[in-house]
């Protein structure tokens, strides 16, 4: 599909994605000073709660394991859950993420939360937002994301976390190299593999947060039901839904969970489901009847940065085969101000 034929909503996402890595690199460097303050708070509390909605929550889920690896007891929760069934935040470092800084839940939580024993910080792309005015924030470069379905906002927010993780002592050199030269690939074979599916399941182990981000984007753009289920959870009953009309998208990093992802690929393929594997392991595995996109061996944040833009391209191109106005919301808004 040429540029003229691509719907305006998809062209807006194309524009966001075209600059997401440059903005992420700039964000990583710009946020280092304030990230050092967040790292100091985390060393003090050793406990982290990340709050957000939608794609912001998915990013938190993606980096949860990375903070835990650094000795931080990290948990991510939807802000709506924290508002309704609050976890005590006393003695915690809290990161509130909102690309717009104006989500309804963010504004209400800032009004209502007891922050007397909380080290609070925000992550946003809008320096003039409510969140940025009311909490010390890391600010992503490039301004607020305009297009519907998060792409650039995810990558830039991950770069903010990259600055914090680096300040905690994590080696982010591999991730930085991926941001310099992000992989590209033709995703048409992946789109073709899902030509007959009516629903999708995304799943991972260490990369479950990426699976959740991509599931959200697939639902927003293709308007098909898409379930994001951690690999173990997918085994405990939901396998019953698999079959030729249910596509399975798996995310695999070069770590100790890789064999578990391979096992799920085999199980899903044997159930008749079309299977796509976004594979950043040293041992790419393609189940019989599956479709694989391998990027070379990477783990942690480097694997996230390598696989996410490829999965974003897939979710866009797949949506174009399903709806004529992909990228133009009919029931949602870019900034969700209502609860």
C-alpha positions in Angstrom: 0.0 0.0 0.0 1.5 3.3 -1.1 1.5 6.5 1.1 -1.5 8.0 -0.7 -3.6 4.9 0.0 -2.6 4.7 3.7 -5.3 6.1 5.9 -4.6 9.4 7.7 -4.5 7.7 11.1 -1.8 5.2 9.9 0.2 8.0 8.3 0.2 9.8 11.6 1.6 6.7 13.3 4.2 6.4 10.5 5.3 9.9 11.3 5.6 9.1 15.1 7.6 5.9 14.4 9.9 7.6 12.0 11.4 9.7 14.8 10.8 7.5 17.8 14.4 6.2 18.0 16.0 9.7 17.6 13.6 11.0 20.3 14.5 8.0 22.5 18.2 8.6 22.2 17.8 12.3 23.0 15.5 11.4 26.0 18.1 9.0 27.4 20.7 11.7 27.5 18.4 14.5 28.6 17.0 12.6 31.5 20.2 11.4 33.1 20.5 14.1 35.8 17.0 13.7 37.1 17.2 9.9 36.7 20.1 9.9 39.1 17.7 11.3 41.7 15.1 8.6 41.1 17.9 6.0 41.4 18.9 7.5 44.7 15.3 7.2 46.0 15.2 3.6 44.8 18.4 2.7 46.6 16.8 4.2 49.7 13.4 2.5 49.6 14.3 -0.6 47.6 10.6 -0.7 46.7 9.0 0.6 43.5 5.4 0.9 42.5 4.7 2.0 38.9 1.3 3.4 38.1 -0.2 4.1 34.7 -3.0 3.3 32.3 -3.0 1.7 28.8 0.3 1.7 27.0 1.9 3.5 30.0 1.0 0.5 32.2 2.4 -1.9 29.5 5.7 -0.2 29.5 5.9 -0.5 33.3 5.1 -4.2 32.9 8.0 -4.5 30.4 10.6 -3.0 32.7 9.4 -4.6 36.0 11.8 -7.5 35.5 14.7 -5.2 34.9 14.2 -3.3 38.1 13.9 -6.6 40.0 17.2 -7.7 38.5 18.7 -4.6 40.1 17.4 -5.6 43.6 14.4 -3.4 43.5 11.0 -4.9 44.6 9.1 -3.5 41.6 5.4 -3.8 41.0 3.2 -2.2 38.3 -0.5 -1.5 38.8 -3.1 0.2 36.7 -4.0 3.6 38.2 -7.7 2.7 38.1 -6.9 -0.3 40.4 -4.9 1.8 42.7 -7.8 4.3 43.0 -10.3 1.6 43.7 -8.3 -1.0 45.7 -5.2 0.9 46.8 -2.0 -0.7 47.8 -0.2 1.1 50.7 2.5 3.2 49.1 4.2 4.2 52.4 7.9 3.8 52.2 7.9 3.3 48.4 9.3 5.1 45.4 6.4 5.7 43.0 6.6 6.4 39.3 3.4 7.7 37.7 3.5 7.4 33.9 1.3 9.2 31.4 2.4 10.3 28.0 -0.1 13.1 28.0 0.1 13.8 31.8 -3.6 14.4 31.6 -5.4 11.0 31.9 -8.4 11.2 34.1 -7.0 8.6 36.6 -3.7 10.5 36.9 -5.4 13.8 37.7 -7.7 12.3 40.3 -5.0 10.2 41.9 -2.8 13.3 42.3 -5.7 15.0 44.0 -6.6 12.2 46.3 -3.5 10.2 47.2 -1.7 10.3 50.5 1.9 11.1 49.6 3.2 11.9 53.1 5.7 9.0 53.0 6.1 8.5 49.3 9.0 9.5 47.0 7.0 10.5 43.9 8.2 11.0 40.4 6.5 11.2 37.0 7.3 10.2 33.4 5.6 12.1 30.7 6.0 13.5 27.2 4.2 16.8 27.9 6.3 19.3 29.9 3.2 21.5 30.4 0.9 18.8 31.7 -0.8 18.4 35.1 1.6 15.6 35.9 4.6 17.6 35.0 3.4 20.5 37.1 2.6 18.5 40.2 5.5 16.0 40.4 9.2 16.0 39.6 9.2 14.4 36.1 11.4 12.9 33.5 10.3 14.5 30.3 10.5 12.7 27.0 11.9 14.5 24.0 9.8 15.3 21.0 6.6 16.5 22.7 3.3 14.6 23.2 2.4 11.8 20.9 -0.5 12.8 18.5 -1.3 9.6 16.7 -3.8 7.1 18.1 -2.2 3.8 19.3 1.0 4.3 21.2 4.3 3.8 19.3 6.8 6.6 19.9 5.5 7.2 23.4 6.4 3.6 24.4 9.9 3.8 23.0 10.6 7.2 24.5 9.2 6.1 27.9 11.4 3.1 27.8 14.4 5.4 27.2 13.4 7.3 30.4 13.5 4.0 32.3 16.8 3.3 30.5 18.3 6.4 32.2 17.1 5.3 35.6 18.4 1.7 35.2 21.7 3.1 34.0 21.9 5.3 37.1 21.2 2.2 39.2 24.3 0.5 37.7 22.7 -1.5 34.9 24.8 -1.9 31.7 22.6 -0.4 29.0 25.2 -0.4 26.3 23.5 -3.1 24.2 20.2 -1.3 24.4 21.9 2.0 23.3 23.4 0.2 20.3 20.0 -1.0 19.3 18.6 2.5 19.6 21.3 3.7 17.3 20.6 1.0 14.6 17.2 -0.5 15.2 16.4 -3.6 13.1 14.0 -3.4 10.3 12.2 -6.2 8.4 9.5 -6.9 5.9 6.4 -8.0 8.0 4.2 -9.0 5.0 4.8 -12.7 5.7 3.6 -12.2 9.3 0.5 -10.4 8.1 -0.2 -13.1 5.6 0.1 -15.8 8.3 -2.9 -14.2 10.1 -5.1 -13.9 7.1 -7.9 -16.0 8.5 -7.8 -15.3 12.2 -10.7 -13.8 14.2 -8.9 -13.3 17.5 -5.3 -13.0 18.6 -3.3 -14.0 21.7 0.0 -12.3 22.5 2.3 -13.9 25.1 5.8 -13.9 26.5 7.8 -14.7 29.6 10.4 -12.0 30.4 8.9 -10.0 27.5 5.3 -10.2 28.7 5.1 -6.4 29.0 5.9 -6.1 25.3 3.2 -8.7 24.5 0.7 -6.6 26.5 1.7 -3.4 24.6 1.3 -5.0 21.3 -2.0 -6.6 22.2 -3.3 -3.1 23.1 -2.1 -1.7 19.8 -3.7 -4.6 17.8 -7.0 -4.1 19.4 -6.9 -0.3 18.9 -6.0 -0.5 15.3 -7.5 -3.8 13.9 -10.5 -3.7 16.3 -10.2 -7.5 16.8 -10.2 -9.1 20.3 -6.6 -9.7 21.4 -5.7 -11.3 24.7 -2.4 -10.7 26.4 -1.6 -13.7 28.6 1.7 -14.5 30.3 3.1 -17.8 29.1 2.4 -19.8 32.2 -1.1 -18.3 32.5 -1.8 -19.2 28.9 -1.1 -22.9 29.7 -3.5 -22.9 32.7 -6.8 -23.3 30.8 -6.9 -20.7 28.0 -5.2 -23.2 25.6 -8.8 -24.4 25.0 -9.5 -21.3 22.8 -6.6 -22.1 20.3 -7.4 -23.3 16.8 -7.1 -22.1 13.2 -9.0 -18.9 13.8 -7.0 -17.8 16.8 -3.5 -16.4 16.0 -0.7 -16.6 18.6 2.1 -14.0 18.8 5.0 -14.9 21.0 8.0 -12.8 22.2 11.3 -14.4 23.0 14.5 -13.0 24.5 17.9 -14.6 24.9 17.5 -15.6 28.5 16.5 -18.6 30.7 12.8 -18.3 29.7 13.5 -19.0 26.0 12.8 -22.7 26.1 9.4 -22.0 27.7 8.5 -19.8 24.8 9.6 -22.5 22.3 7.4 -24.9 24.2 4.4 -22.6 23.8 5.1 -22.2 20.1 4.9 -25.9 19.6 1.8 -26.3 21.7 0.0 -23.5 19.8 1.0 -24.8 16.4 -0.1 -28.3 17.3 -3.5 -26.9 18.2 -3.8 -25.5 14.7 -3.2 -21.9 15.6 -1.1 -19.7 13.2 2.0 -18.8 15.3 4.2 -15.8 14.9 7.5 -15.6 17.0 9.3 -12.4 17.5 12.6 -14.0 18.4 15.6 -12.2 20.0 17.3 -15.4 21.3 20.5 -17.1 20.2 18.5 -20.2 19.2 15.6 -19.0 17.0 12.8 -21.6 16.9 10.1 -21.9 14.2 7.4 -24.4 15.0 5.9 -26.4 12.2 3.6 -24.1 10.3 4.8 -21.0 12.2 6.4 -17.8 11.1 9.4 -16.3 12.8 11.1 -13.0 12.7 14.6 -13.2 14.3 16.7 -10.3 15.3 19.8 -11.9 16.8 20.6 -12.6 20.4 19.6 -9.9 22.8 18.1 -9.8 26.3 16.6 -7.3 28.7 16.1 -3.8 27.4 18.1 -4.5 24.2 15.6 -7.2 23.3 12.7 -4.9 24.0 14.1 -2.2 21.8 14.9 -4.7 19.0 11.5 -6.4 18.9 9.1 -3.6 19.7 9.4 -1.6 16.4 9.0 -4.7 14.4 5.9 -5.7 16.3 4.6 -2.1 15.9 5.0 -2.4 12.1 3.2 -5.7 12.2 0.3 -4.4 14.1 -0.1 -1.5 11.7 0.2 -3.5 8.5 -2.1 -6.2 9.9 -4.8 -3.5 10.8 -4.7 -2.2 7.3 -5.9 -5.6 6.1 -8.8 -5.5 8.5 -10.3 -2.0 8.6 -10.3 0.8 6.0 -9.8 3.6 8.6 -7.1 2.1 10.8 -5.7 4.6 13.2 -8.8 6.6 13.5 -10.6 5.8 16.7 -14.4 5.5 16.7 -15.1 5.0 20.4 -11.9 6.3 22.1 -9.8 9.4 22.3 -6.0 9.8 22.4 -6.2 11.3 25.9 -8.7 9.4 28.1 -10.0 12.0 30.5 -13.1 10.1 31.8 -13.0 7.1 34.1 
